Amino acid sequence: MSKTEHTPSNAPVKTYPCPRCGKPTVWADNPTKPFCSARCKLIDLGAWANEDYKVGAEDTPFSDELDAFK
Ligand SMILES: [Zn+2]
């Protein structure tokens, strides 16, 4: 009787694409997750801030459409 235990001692590290640049990134032990690096994290935060600015500063086509529905 032989007991074959398959223990993956060399299991591949689970990676996923960085949401910012698509670079394979590890989740475990990653201080900047879900991003691959602090740079990507900052870029993403900056993009959000920019979009916030746009919404407030520029006139949105949606407000016109809403007026038309009145
Ligand atoms: Zn990245």
N, CA, C, O and the ligand as a Tripos MOL2 file, in Angstrom:
@<TRIPOS>MOLECULE
protein
  281   279    71     0     0
PROTEIN
NO_CHARGES

@<TRIPOS>ATOM
      1 N           0.8490   -1.2050    0.0000 N.3       1 MET1
      2 CA          0.0000    0.0000    0.0000 C.3       1 MET1
      3 C           0.8800    1.2490    0.0000 C.2       1 MET1
      4 O           1.7290    1.4530    0.8670 O.2       1 MET1
      5 N           0.6410    2.0340   -0.9720 N.am      2 SER2
      6 CA          1.4710    3.2310   -1.0470 C.3       2 SER2
      7 C           0.6060    4.4770   -0.9680 C.2       2 SER2
      8 O          -0.3650    4.6590   -1.7020 O.2       2 SER2
      9 N           1.0010    5.2890   -0.0700 N.am      3 LYS3
     10 CA          0.2480    6.5390    0.1100 C.3       3 LYS3
     11 C           0.9820    7.6670   -0.6090 C.2       3 LYS3
     12 O           2.0690    8.0830   -0.2090 O.2       3 LYS3
     13 N           0.3630    8.1400   -1.6650 N.am      4 THR4
     14 CA          1.0180    9.2100   -2.4210 C.3       4 THR4
     15 C           0.4260   10.5680   -2.0190 C.2       4 THR4
     16 O          -0.6940   10.9360   -2.3720 O.2       4 THR4
     17 N           1.2110   11.2420   -1.3010 N.am      5 GLU5
     18 CA          0.7570   12.5770   -0.8820 C.3       5 GLU5
     19 C           1.3650   13.6150   -1.8110 C.2       5 GLU5
     20 O           2.5830   13.7140   -1.9580 O.2       5 GLU5
     21 N           0.4990   14.3680   -2.4200 N.am      6 HIS6
     22 CA          1.0040   15.3750   -3.3560 C.3       6 HIS6
     23 C           0.9920   16.7450   -2.6740 C.2       6 HIS6
     24 O          -0.0220   17.4420   -2.6440 O.2       6 HIS6
     25 N           2.1160   17.0890   -2.1470 N.am      7 THR7
     26 CA          2.2060   18.3990   -1.5080 C.3       7 THR7
     27 C           2.9440   19.3670   -2.4370 C.2       7 THR7
     28 O           4.1420   19.2190   -2.6780 O.2       7 THR7
     29 N           2.2360   20.3290   -2.9370 N.am      8 PRO8
     30 CA          2.8980   21.2840   -3.8330 C.3       8 PRO8
     31 C           3.8260   22.2180   -3.0700 C.2       8 PRO8
     32 O           3.4310   23.2780   -2.5830 O.2       8 PRO8
     33 N           5.0630   21.7810   -2.9890 N.am      9 SER9
     34 CA          6.0260   22.6040   -2.2530 C.3       9 SER9
     35 C           6.4570   23.8080   -3.0850 C.2       9 SER9
     36 O           6.9530   24.8090   -2.5690 O.2       9 SER9
     37 N           6.2470   23.6700   -4.3840 N.am     10 ASN10
     38 CA          6.6770   24.7360   -5.2740 C.3      10 ASN10
     39 C           5.4750   25.3830   -5.9630 C.2      10 ASN10
     40 O           5.4990   25.6470   -7.1650 O.2      10 ASN10
     41 N           4.4260   25.6310   -5.1790 N.am     11 ALA11
     42 CA          3.2030   26.1920   -5.7490 C.3      11 ALA11
     43 C           3.4670   27.5880   -6.3200 C.2      11 ALA11
     44 O           4.1450   28.4060   -5.6990 O.2      11 ALA11
     45 N           2.9280   27.8420   -7.4940 N.am     12 PRO12
     46 CA          3.1320   29.1660   -8.0900 C.3      12 PRO12
     47 C           2.4190   30.2460   -7.2870 C.2      12 PRO12
     48 O           1.3280   30.0220   -6.7620 O.2      12 PRO12
     49 N           3.0230   31.3860   -7.1970 N.am     13 VAL13
     50 CA          2.4300   32.4870   -6.4360 C.3      13 VAL13
     51 C           1.2330   33.0280   -7.2120 C.2      13 VAL13
     52 O           1.3120   33.2860   -8.4130 O.2      13 VAL13
     53 N           0.1450   33.1870   -6.5060 N.am     14 LYS14
     54 CA         -1.0670   33.6890   -7.1440 C.3      14 LYS14
     55 C          -0.8910   35.1780   -7.4760 C.2      14 LYS14
     56 O          -0.5730   35.9990   -6.6160 O.2      14 LYS14
     57 N          -1.1080   35.4830   -8.7440 N.am     15 THR15
     58 CA         -0.9900   36.8800   -9.1450 C.3      15 THR15
     59 C          -2.2590   37.3330   -9.8450 C.2      15 THR15
     60 O          -3.0450   36.5170  -10.3260 O.2      15 THR15
     61 N          -2.4450   38.6250   -9.8950 N.am     16 TYR16
     62 CA         -3.5590   39.2150  -10.6310 C.3      16 TYR16
     63 C          -3.0410   40.4870  -11.2880 C.2      16 TYR16
     64 O          -2.0630   41.0700  -10.8200 O.2      16 TYR16
     65 N          -3.6790   40.9210  -12.3600 N.am     17 PRO17
     66 CA         -3.1950   42.1360  -13.0230 C.3      17 PRO17
     67 C          -3.4820   43.3830  -12.2040 C.2      17 PRO17
     68 O          -4.5830   43.5620  -11.6850 O.2      17 PRO17
     69 N          -2.4970   44.2230  -12.0980 N.am     18 CYS18
     70 CA         -2.6700   45.4950  -11.4070 C.3      18 CYS18
     71 C          -3.7910   46.2820  -12.0890 C.2      18 CYS18
     72 O          -3.7790   46.4160  -13.3120 O.2      18 CYS18
     73 N          -4.7630   46.8070  -11.3250 N.am     19 PRO19
     74 CA         -5.8880   47.5190  -11.9400 C.3      19 PRO19
     75 C          -5.4600   48.7720  -12.6890 C.2      19 PRO19
     76 O          -6.2200   49.3110  -13.4940 O.2      19 PRO19
     77 N          -4.2560   49.2290  -12.4270 N.am     20 ARG20
     78 CA         -3.7940   50.4590  -13.0690 C.3      20 ARG20
     79 C          -2.9880   50.1730  -14.3480 C.2      20 ARG20
     80 O          -3.2660   50.7490  -15.4000 O.2      20 ARG20
     81 N          -1.9900   49.2820  -14.2530 N.am     21 CYS21
     82 CA         -1.1010   49.0700  -15.3980 C.3      21 CYS21
     83 C          -1.1600   47.6420  -15.9280 C.2      21 CYS21
     84 O          -0.5680   47.3500  -16.9670 O.2      21 CYS21
     85 N          -1.8590   46.7510  -15.2380 N.am     22 GLY22
     86 CA         -2.0140   45.3930  -15.7390 C.3      22 GLY22
     87 C          -0.8360   44.4920  -15.4600 C.2      22 GLY22
     88 O          -0.7970   43.3600  -15.9410 O.2      22 GLY22
     89 N           0.1130   44.9630  -14.7020 N.am     23 LYS23
     90 CA          1.2860   44.1630  -14.3710 C.3      23 LYS23
     91 C           0.9110   43.0800  -13.3700 C.2      23 LYS23
     92 O           0.1730   43.3430  -12.4210 O.2      23 LYS23
     93 N           1.4180   41.8480  -13.5760 N.am     24 PRO24
     94 CA          1.1180   40.7790  -12.6170 C.3      24 PRO24
     95 C           1.5430   41.1750  -11.2100 C.2      24 PRO24
     96 O           2.6920   41.5470  -10.9730 O.2      24 PRO24
     97 N           0.6040   41.0880  -10.2920 N.am     25 THR25
     98 CA          0.8410   41.5780   -8.9450 C.3      25 THR25
     99 C           0.4370   40.5120   -7.9390 C.2      25 THR25
    100 O          -0.5500   39.8050   -8.1390 O.2      25 THR25
    101 N           1.1980   40.3960   -6.8600 N.am     26 VAL26
    102 CA          0.8400   39.4500   -5.8060 C.3      26 VAL26
    103 C           0.0240   40.1690   -4.7510 C.2      26 VAL26
    104 O           0.2990   41.3180   -4.4050 O.2      26 VAL26
    105 N          -0.9840   39.4740   -4.2460 N.am     27 TRP27
    106 CA         -1.8670   40.0760   -3.2510 C.3      27 TRP27
    107 C          -1.2390   39.9930   -1.8600 C.2      27 TRP27
    108 O          -1.2580   40.9600   -1.0980 O.2      27 TRP27
    109 N          -0.6850   38.8240   -1.5440 N.am     28 ALA28
    110 CA         -0.1420   38.6250   -0.2090 C.3      28 ALA28
    111 C           1.1080   39.4780   -0.0020 C.2      28 ALA28
    112 O           1.9420   39.6280   -0.8940 O.2      28 ALA28
    113 N           1.2040   40.0320    1.2070 N.am     29 ASP29
    114 CA          2.3940   40.7970    1.5660 C.3      29 ASP29
    115 C           2.6240   41.9590    0.5980 C.2      29 ASP29
    116 O           3.7580   42.2350    0.2060 O.2      29 ASP29
    117 N           1.5430   42.6330    0.2180 N.am     30 ASN30
    118 CA          1.6450   43.7430   -0.7240 C.3      30 ASN30
    119 C           1.0380   44.9880   -0.0720 C.2      30 ASN30
    120 O          -0.1830   45.1100    0.0150 O.2      30 ASN30
    121 N           1.8780   45.8970    0.3780 N.am     31 PRO31
    122 CA          1.3790   47.0720    1.1100 C.3      31 PRO31
    123 C           0.5890   48.0350    0.2250 C.2      31 PRO31
    124 O          -0.1480   48.8850    0.7250 O.2      31 PRO31
    125 N           0.7480   47.8970   -1.0910 N.am     32 THR32
    126 CA          0.0650   48.8340   -1.9870 C.3      32 THR32
    127 C          -1.0790   48.1790   -2.7340 C.2      32 THR32
    128 O          -1.5580   48.7130   -3.7340 O.2      32 THR32
    129 N          -1.5230   47.0140   -2.2500 N.am     33 LYS33
    130 CA         -2.6030   46.3390   -2.9480 C.3      33 LYS33
    131 C          -3.8450   47.2180   -2.9860 C.2      33 LYS33
    132 O          -4.0420   47.9950   -2.0520 O.2      33 LYS33
    133 N          -4.6800   47.1480   -3.9890 N.am     34 PRO34
    134 CA         -4.5850   46.1600   -5.0600 C.3      34 PRO34
    135 C          -3.6260   46.5510   -6.1850 C.2      34 PRO34
    136 O          -3.6200   45.9170   -7.2410 O.2      34 PRO34
    137 N          -2.8310   47.5710   -5.9710 N.am     35 PHE35
    138 CA         -1.9370   48.0230   -7.0410 C.3      35 PHE35
    139 C          -0.5780   47.3570   -6.9090 C.2      35 PHE35
    140 O          -0.2360   46.8150   -5.8580 O.2      35 PHE35
    141 N           0.1990   47.4050   -7.9990 N.am     36 CYS36
    142 CA          1.4860   46.7220   -8.0000 C.3      36 CYS36
    143 C           2.5170   47.5400   -7.2600 C.2      36 CYS36
    144 O           3.5020   46.9930   -6.7640 O.2      36 CYS36
    145 N           2.3080   48.8410   -7.1770 N.am     37 SER37
    146 CA          3.3010   49.6900   -6.5410 C.3      37 SER37
    147 C           2.6460   50.9540   -6.0120 C.2      37 SER37
    148 O           1.5030   51.2670   -6.3440 O.2      37 SER37
    149 N           3.3900   51.6750   -5.1830 N.am     38 ALA38
    150 CA          2.8630   52.9220   -4.6310 C.3      38 ALA38
    151 C           2.5890   53.9190   -5.7540 C.2      38 ALA38
    152 O           1.6720   54.7360   -5.6610 O.2      38 ALA38
    153 N           3.3890   53.8440   -6.8120 N.am     39 ARG39
    154 CA          3.2120   54.7580   -7.9410 C.3      39 ARG39
    155 C           1.8300   54.5780   -8.5710 C.2      39 ARG39
    156 O           1.1060   55.5460   -8.8010 O.2      39 ARG39
    157 N           1.4800   53.3220   -8.8440 N.am     40 CYS40
    158 CA          0.1770   53.0490   -9.4470 C.3      40 CYS40
    159 C          -0.9420   53.4990   -8.5180 C.2      40 CYS40
    160 O          -1.9600   54.0260   -8.9670 O.2      40 CYS40
    161 N          -0.7490   53.2910   -7.2390 N.am     41 LYS41
    162 CA         -1.7580   53.6890   -6.2720 C.3      41 LYS41
    163 C          -1.9780   55.2040   -6.3300 C.2      41 LYS41
    164 O          -3.1130   55.6790   -6.3440 O.2      41 LYS41
    165 N          -0.8860   55.9410   -6.3620 N.am     42 LEU42
    166 CA         -0.9710   57.3990   -6.4030 C.3      42 LEU42
    167 C          -1.6170   57.8650   -7.6960 C.2      42 LEU42
    168 O          -2.4570   58.7650   -7.6900 O.2      42 LEU42
    169 N          -1.2220   57.2470   -8.8090 N.am     43 ILE43
    170 CA         -1.7930   57.6310  -10.0970 C.3      43 ILE43
    171 C          -3.2970   57.4430  -10.0680 C.2      43 ILE43
    172 O          -4.0550   58.2960  -10.5280 O.2      43 ILE43
    173 N          -3.7170   56.3080   -9.5180 N.am     44 ASP44
    174 CA         -5.1380   56.0220   -9.4910 C.3      44 ASP44
    175 C          -5.8750   57.0270   -8.6180 C.2      44 ASP44
    176 O          -6.9390   57.5160   -8.9960 O.2      44 ASP44
    177 N          -5.3270   57.3320   -7.4760 N.am     45 LEU45
    178 CA         -5.9610   58.3150   -6.5970 C.3      45 LEU45
    179 C          -6.0290   59.6670   -7.2900 C.2      45 LEU45
    180 O          -7.0270   60.3810   -7.1800 O.2      45 LEU45
    181 N          -4.9640   60.0170   -8.0050 N.am     46 GLY46
    182 CA         -4.9310   61.2810   -8.7310 C.3      46 GLY46
    183 C          -5.9970   61.3200   -9.8010 C.2      46 GLY46
    184 O          -6.6320   62.3560  -10.0040 O.2      46 GLY46
    185 N          -6.2080   60.2090  -10.4920 N.am     47 ALA47
    186 CA         -7.2150   60.1570  -11.5390 C.3      47 ALA47
    187 C          -8.5920   60.4000  -10.9590 C.2      47 ALA47
    188 O          -9.4120   61.1030  -11.5490 O.2      47 ALA47
    189 N          -8.8390   59.8180   -9.8070 N.am     48 TRP48
    190 CA        -10.1360   60.0230   -9.1750 C.3      48 TRP48
    191 C         -10.3210   61.4820   -8.7990 C.2      48 TRP48
    192 O         -11.3890   62.0560   -9.0100 O.2      48 TRP48
    193 N          -9.2840   62.0740   -8.2470 N.am     49 ALA49
    194 CA         -9.3750   63.4730   -7.8440 C.3      49 ALA49
    195 C          -9.6510   64.3430   -9.0610 C.2      49 ALA49
    196 O         -10.4630   65.2660   -8.9880 O.2      49 ALA49
    197 N          -8.9880   64.0630  -10.1790 N.am     50 ASN50
    198 CA         -9.2000   64.8240  -11.3940 C.3      50 ASN50
    199 C         -10.6530   64.7190  -11.8600 C.2      50 ASN50
    200 O         -11.2640   65.7120  -12.2570 O.2      50 ASN50
    201 N         -11.1850   63.5190  -11.8080 N.am     51 GLU51
    202 CA        -12.5660   63.3480  -12.2450 C.3      51 GLU51
    203 C         -13.5100   64.1340  -11.3520 C.2      51 GLU51
    204 O         -14.4980   64.7050  -11.8130 O.2      51 GLU51
    205 N         -13.1920   64.1520  -10.0830 N.am     52 ASP52
    206 CA        -14.0060   64.9360   -9.1550 C.3      52 ASP52
    207 C         -14.0240   66.3950   -9.5730 C.2      52 ASP52
    208 O         -15.0670   67.0480   -9.5720 O.2      52 ASP52
    209 N         -12.8600   66.8840   -9.9270 N.am     53 TYR53
    210 CA        -12.7360   68.2760  -10.3440 C.3      53 TYR53
    211 C         -13.6080   68.5480  -11.5650 C.2      53 TYR53
    212 O         -14.3530   69.5270  -11.6170 O.2      53 TYR53
    213 N         -13.4920   67.6550  -12.5450 N.am     54 LYS54
    214 CA        -14.2170   67.8370  -13.8080 C.3      54 LYS54
    215 C         -15.7110   67.9470  -13.5710 C.2      54 LYS54
    216 O         -16.3770   68.8150  -14.1350 O.2      54 LYS54
    217 N         -16.2280   67.0700  -12.7400 N.am     55 VAL55
    218 CA        -17.6730   67.0440  -12.5090 C.3      55 VAL55
    219 C         -18.1410   68.3890  -11.9760 C.2      55 VAL55
    220 O         -19.2060   68.8820  -12.3470 O.2      55 VAL55
    221 N         -17.3230   68.9790  -11.0920 N.am     56 GLY56
    222 CA        -17.7520   70.2420  -10.5060 C.3      56 GLY56
    223 C         -17.5330   71.4270  -11.4330 C.2      56 GLY56
    224 O         -18.3320   72.3630  -11.4470 O.2      56 GLY56
    225 N         -16.4470   71.3900  -12.2130 N.am     57 ALA57
    226 CA        -16.0660   72.5740  -12.9660 C.3      57 ALA57
    227 C         -16.8040   72.6820  -14.3050 C.2      57 ALA57
    228 O         -17.2440   73.7640  -14.6900 O.2      57 ALA57
    229 N         -16.9330   71.5680  -15.0000 N.am     58 GLU58
    230 CA        -17.5390   71.6420  -16.3320 C.3      58 GLU58
    231 C         -19.0440   71.3950  -16.2810 C.2      58 GLU58
    232 O         -19.5430   70.6660  -15.4240 O.2      58 GLU58
    233 N         -19.7320   72.0030  -17.1930 N.am     59 ASP59
    234 CA        -21.1790   71.7560  -17.2270 C.3      59 ASP59
    235 C         -21.4360   70.3880  -17.8220 C.2      59 ASP59
    236 O         -20.8650   70.0450  -18.8570 O.2      59 ASP59
    237 N         -22.2720   69.6150  -17.1940 N.am     60 THR60
    238 CA        -22.5310   68.2560  -17.6490 C.3      60 THR60
    239 C         -23.7100   68.2560  -18.6210 C.2      60 THR60
    240 O         -24.6790   68.9900  -18.4290 O.2      60 THR60
    241 N         -23.6250   67.4490  -19.6390 N.am     61 PRO61
    242 CA        -24.7410   67.3590  -20.5970 C.3      61 PRO61
    243 C         -25.9910   66.7930  -19.9460 C.2      61 PRO61
    244 O         -27.1020   66.9490  -20.4520 O.2      61 PRO61
    245 N         -25.7850   66.1270  -18.8050 N.am     62 PHE62
    246 CA        -26.9270   65.4870  -18.1580 C.3      62 PHE62
    247 C         -27.8920   66.5160  -17.5790 C.2      62 PHE62
    248 O         -29.1030   66.2960  -17.5650 O.2      62 PHE62
    249 N         -27.3640   67.6270  -17.1070 N.am     63 SER63
    250 CA        -28.2550   68.6220  -16.5100 C.3      63 SER63
    251 C         -29.2110   69.1710  -17.5660 C.2      63 SER63
    252 O         -30.3790   69.4350  -17.2770 O.2      63 SER63
    253 N         -28.7060   69.3450  -18.8030 N.am     64 ASP64
    254 CA        -29.5770   69.8030  -19.8840 C.3      64 ASP64
    255 C         -30.6830   68.7870  -20.1650 C.2      64 ASP64
    256 O         -31.8540   69.1260  -20.3360 O.2      64 ASP64
    257 N         -30.2520   67.5240  -20.2030 N.am     65 GLU65
    258 CA        -31.2370   66.4800  -20.4890 C.3      65 GLU65
    259 C         -32.3230   66.4490  -19.4250 C.2      65 GLU65
    260 O         -33.5030   66.2770  -19.7290 O.2      65 GLU65
    261 N         -31.9130   66.6160  -18.1860 N.am     66 LEU66
    262 CA        -32.8930   66.6060  -17.1100 C.3      66 LEU66
    263 C         -33.8670   67.7540  -17.2710 C.2      66 LEU66
    264 O         -35.0580   67.5950  -17.0040 O.2      66 LEU66
    265 N         -33.3820   68.9080  -17.7030 N.am     67 ASP67
    266 CA        -34.2570   70.0500  -17.9190 C.3      67 ASP67
    267 C         -35.3050   69.7530  -18.9880 C.2      67 ASP67
    268 O         -36.4650   70.1490  -18.8800 O.2      67 ASP67
    269 N         -34.8530   69.0380  -20.0290 N.am     68 ALA68
    270 CA        -35.7530   68.7410  -21.1450 C.3      68 ALA68
    271 C         -36.8940   67.8360  -20.7080 C.2      68 ALA68
    272 O         -37.9670   67.8340  -21.3120 O.2      68 ALA68
    273 N         -36.6530   67.0710  -19.6570 N.am     69 PHE69
    274 CA        -37.6920   66.1390  -19.2250 C.3      69 PHE69
    275 C         -38.7720   66.8210  -18.3960 C.2      69 PHE69
    276 O         -39.8160   66.2260  -18.1290 O.2      69 PHE69
    277 N         -38.5360   68.0350  -17.9960 N.am     70 LYS70
    278 CA        -39.4900   68.7150  -17.1170 C.3      70 LYS70
    279 C         -40.8050   69.0310  -17.8420 C.2      70 LYS70
    280 O         -41.7170   69.6030  -17.2460 O.2      70 LYS70
    281 ZN          0.5970   48.8390  -11.5870 Zn       71 ZN71
@<TRIPOS>BOND
     1     1     2 1
     2     2     3 1
     3     3     4 2
     4     3     5 am
     5     5     6 1
     6     6     7 1
     7     7     8 2
     8     7     9 am
     9     9    10 1
    10    10    11 1
    11    11    12 2
    12    11    13 am
    13    13    14 1
    14    14    15 1
    15    15    16 2
    16    15    17 am
    17    17    18 1
    18    18    19 1
    19    19    20 2
    20    19    21 am
    21    21    22 1
    22    22    23 1
    23    23    24 2
    24    23    25 am
    25    25    26 1
    26    26    27 1
    27    27    28 2
    28    27    29 am
    29    29    30 1
    30    30    31 1
    31    31    32 2
    32    31    33 am
    33    33    34 1
    34    34    35 1
    35    35    36 2
    36    35    37 am
    37    37    38 1
    38    38    39 1
    39    39    40 2
    40    39    41 am
    41    41    42 1
    42    42    43 1
    43    43    44 2
    44    43    45 am
    45    45    46 1
    46    46    47 1
    47    47    48 2
    48    47    49 am
    49    49    50 1
    50    50    51 1
    51    51    52 2
    52    51    53 am
    53    53    54 1
    54    54    55 1
    55    55    56 2
    56    55    57 am
    57    57    58 1
    58    58    59 1
    59    59    60 2
    60    59    61 am
    61    61    62 1
    62    62    63 1
    63    63    64 2
    64    63    65 am
    65    65    66 1
    66    66    67 1
    67    67    68 2
    68    67    69 am
    69    69    70 1
    70    70    71 1
    71    71    72 2
    72    71    73 am
    73    73    74 1
    74    74    75 1
    75    75    76 2
    76    75    77 am
    77    77    78 1
    78    78    79 1
    79    79    80 2
    80    79    81 am
    81    81    82 1
    82    82    83 1
    83    83    84 2
    84    83    85 am
    85    85    86 1
    86    86    87 1
    87    87    88 2
    88    87    89 am
    89    89    90 1
    90    90    91 1
    91    91    92 2
    92    91    93 am
    93    93    94 1
    94    94    95 1
    95    95    96 2
    96    95    97 am
    97    97    98 1
    98    98    99 1
    99    99   100 2
   100    99   101 am
   101   101   102 1
   102   102   103 1
   103   103   104 2
   104   103   105 am
   105   105   106 1
   106   106   107 1
   107   107   108 2
   108   107   109 am
   109   109   110 1
   110   110   111 1
   111   111   112 2
   112   111   113 am
   113   113   114 1
   114   114   115 1
   115   115   116 2
   116   115   117 am
   117   117   118 1
   118   118   119 1
   119   119   120 2
   120   119   121 am
   121   121   122 1
   122   122   123 1
   123   123   124 2
   124   123   125 am
   125   125   126 1
   126   126   127 1
   127   127   128 2
   128   127   129 am
   129   129   130 1
   130   130   131 1
   131   131   132 2
   132   131   133 am
   133   133   134 1
   134   134   135 1
   135   135   136 2
   136   135   137 am
   137   137   138 1
   138   138   139 1
   139   139   140 2
   140   139   141 am
   141   141   142 1
   142   142   143 1
   143   143   144 2
   144   143   145 am
   145   145   146 1
   146   146   147 1
   147   147   148 2
   148   147   149 am
   149   149   150 1
   150   150   151 1
   151   151   152 2
   152   151   153 am
   153   153   154 1
   154   154   155 1
   155   155   156 2
   156   155   157 am
   157   157   158 1
   158   158   159 1
   159   159   160 2
   160   159   161 am
   161   161   162 1
   162   162   163 1
   163   163   164 2
   164   163   165 am
   165   165   166 1
   166   166   167 1
   167   167   168 2
   168   167   169 am
   169   169   170 1
   170   170   171 1
   171   171   172 2
   172   171   173 am
   173   173   174 1
   174   174   175 1
   175   175   176 2
   176   175   177 am
   177   177   178 1
   178   178   179 1
   179   179   180 2
   180   179   181 am
   181   181   182 1
   182   182   183 1
   183   183   184 2
   184   183   185 am
   185   185   186 1
   186   186   187 1
   187   187   188 2
   188   187   189 am
   189   189   190 1
   190   190   191 1
   191   191   192 2
   192   191   193 am
   193   193   194 1
   194   194   195 1
   195   195   196 2
   196   195   197 am
   197   197   198 1
   198   198   199 1
   199   199   200 2
   200   199   201 am
   201   201   202 1
   202   202   203 1
   203   203   204 2
   204   203   205 am
   205   205   206 1
   206   206   207 1
   207   207   208 2
   208   207   209 am
   209   209   210 1
   210   210   211 1
   211   211   212 2
   212   211   213 am
   213   213   214 1
   214   214   215 1
   215   215   216 2
   216   215   217 am
   217   217   218 1
   218   218   219 1
   219   219   220 2
   220   219   221 am
   221   221   222 1
   222   222   223 1
   223   223   224 2
   224   223   225 am
   225   225   226 1
   226   226   227 1
   227   227   228 2
   228   227   229 am
   229   229   230 1
   230   230   231 1
   231   231   232 2
   232   231   233 am
   233   233   234 1
   234   234   235 1
   235   235   236 2
   236   235   237 am
   237   237   238 1
   238   238   239 1
   239   239   240 2
   240   239   241 am
   241   241   242 1
   242   242   243 1
   243   243   244 2
   244   243   245 am
   245   245   246 1
   246   246   247 1
   247   247   248 2
   248   247   249 am
   249   249   250 1
   250   250   251 1
   251   251   252 2
   252   251   253 am
   253   253   254 1
   254   254   255 1
   255   255   256 2
   256   255   257 am
   257   257   258 1
   258   258   259 1
   259   259   260 2
   260   259   261 am
   261   261   262 1
   262   262   263 1
   263   263   264 2
   264   263   265 am
   265   265   266 1
   266   266   267 1
   267   267   268 2
   268   267   269 am
   269   269   270 1
   270   270   271 1
   271   271   272 2
   272   271   273 am
   273   273   274 1
   274   274   275 1
   275   275   276 2
   276   275   277 am
   277   277   278 1
   278   278   279 1
   279   279   280 2
@<TRIPOS>SUBSTRUCTURE
     1 MET1         2 RESIDUE 1 A MET
     2 SER2         6 RESIDUE 1 A SER
     3 LYS3        10 RESIDUE 1 A LYS
     4 THR4        14 RESIDUE 1 A THR
     5 GLU5        18 RESIDUE 1 A GLU
     6 HIS6        22 RESIDUE 1 A HIS
     7 THR7        26 RESIDUE 1 A THR
     8 PRO8        30 RESIDUE 1 A PRO
     9 SER9        34 RESIDUE 1 A SER
    10 ASN10       38 RESIDUE 1 A ASN
    11 ALA11       42 RESIDUE 1 A ALA
    12 PRO12       46 RESIDUE 1 A PRO
    13 VAL13       50 RESIDUE 1 A VAL
    14 LYS14       54 RESIDUE 1 A LYS
    15 THR15       58 RESIDUE 1 A THR
    16 TYR16       62 RESIDUE 1 A TYR
    17 PRO17       66 RESIDUE 1 A PRO
    18 CYS18       70 RESIDUE 1 A CYS
    19 PRO19       74 RESIDUE 1 A PRO
    20 ARG20       78 RESIDUE 1 A ARG
    21 CYS21       82 RESIDUE 1 A CYS
    22 GLY22       86 RESIDUE 1 A GLY
    23 LYS23       90 RESIDUE 1 A LYS
    24 PRO24       94 RESIDUE 1 A PRO
    25 THR25       98 RESIDUE 1 A THR
    26 VAL26      102 RESIDUE 1 A VAL
    27 TRP27      106 RESIDUE 1 A TRP
    28 ALA28      110 RESIDUE 1 A ALA
    29 ASP29      114 RESIDUE 1 A ASP
    30 ASN30      118 RESIDUE 1 A ASN
    31 PRO31      122 RESIDUE 1 A PRO
    32 THR32      126 RESIDUE 1 A THR
    33 LYS33      130 RESIDUE 1 A LYS
    34 PRO34      134 RESIDUE 1 A PRO
    35 PHE35      138 RESIDUE 1 A PHE
    36 CYS36      142 RESIDUE 1 A CYS
    37 SER37      146 RESIDUE 1 A SER
    38 ALA38      150 RESIDUE 1 A ALA
    39 ARG39      154 RESIDUE 1 A ARG
    40 CYS40      158 RESIDUE 1 A CYS
    41 LYS41      162 RESIDUE 1 A LYS
    42 LEU42      166 RESIDUE 1 A LEU
    43 ILE43      170 RESIDUE 1 A ILE
    44 ASP44      174 RESIDUE 1 A ASP
    45 LEU45      178 RESIDUE 1 A LEU
    46 GLY46      182 RESIDUE 1 A GLY
    47 ALA47      186 RESIDUE 1 A ALA
    48 TRP48      190 RESIDUE 1 A TRP
    49 ALA49      194 RESIDUE 1 A ALA
    50 ASN50      198 RESIDUE 1 A ASN
    51 GLU51      202 RESIDUE 1 A GLU
    52 ASP52      206 RESIDUE 1 A ASP
    53 TYR53      210 RESIDUE 1 A TYR
    54 LYS54      214 RESIDUE 1 A LYS
    55 VAL55      218 RESIDUE 1 A VAL
    56 GLY56      222 RESIDUE 1 A GLY
    57 ALA57      226 RESIDUE 1 A ALA
    58 GLU58      230 RESIDUE 1 A GLU
    59 ASP59      234 RESIDUE 1 A ASP
    60 THR60      238 RESIDUE 1 A THR
    61 PRO61      242 RESIDUE 1 A PRO
    62 PHE62      246 RESIDUE 1 A PHE
    63 SER63      250 RESIDUE 1 A SER
    64 ASP64      254 RESIDUE 1 A ASP
    65 GLU65      258 RESIDUE 1 A GLU
    66 LEU66      262 RESIDUE 1 A LEU
    67 ASP67      266 RESIDUE 1 A ASP
    68 ALA68      270 RESIDUE 1 A ALA
    69 PHE69      274 RESIDUE 1 A PHE
    70 LYS70      278 RESIDUE 1 A LYS
    71 ZN71       281 GROUP 0 **** ****
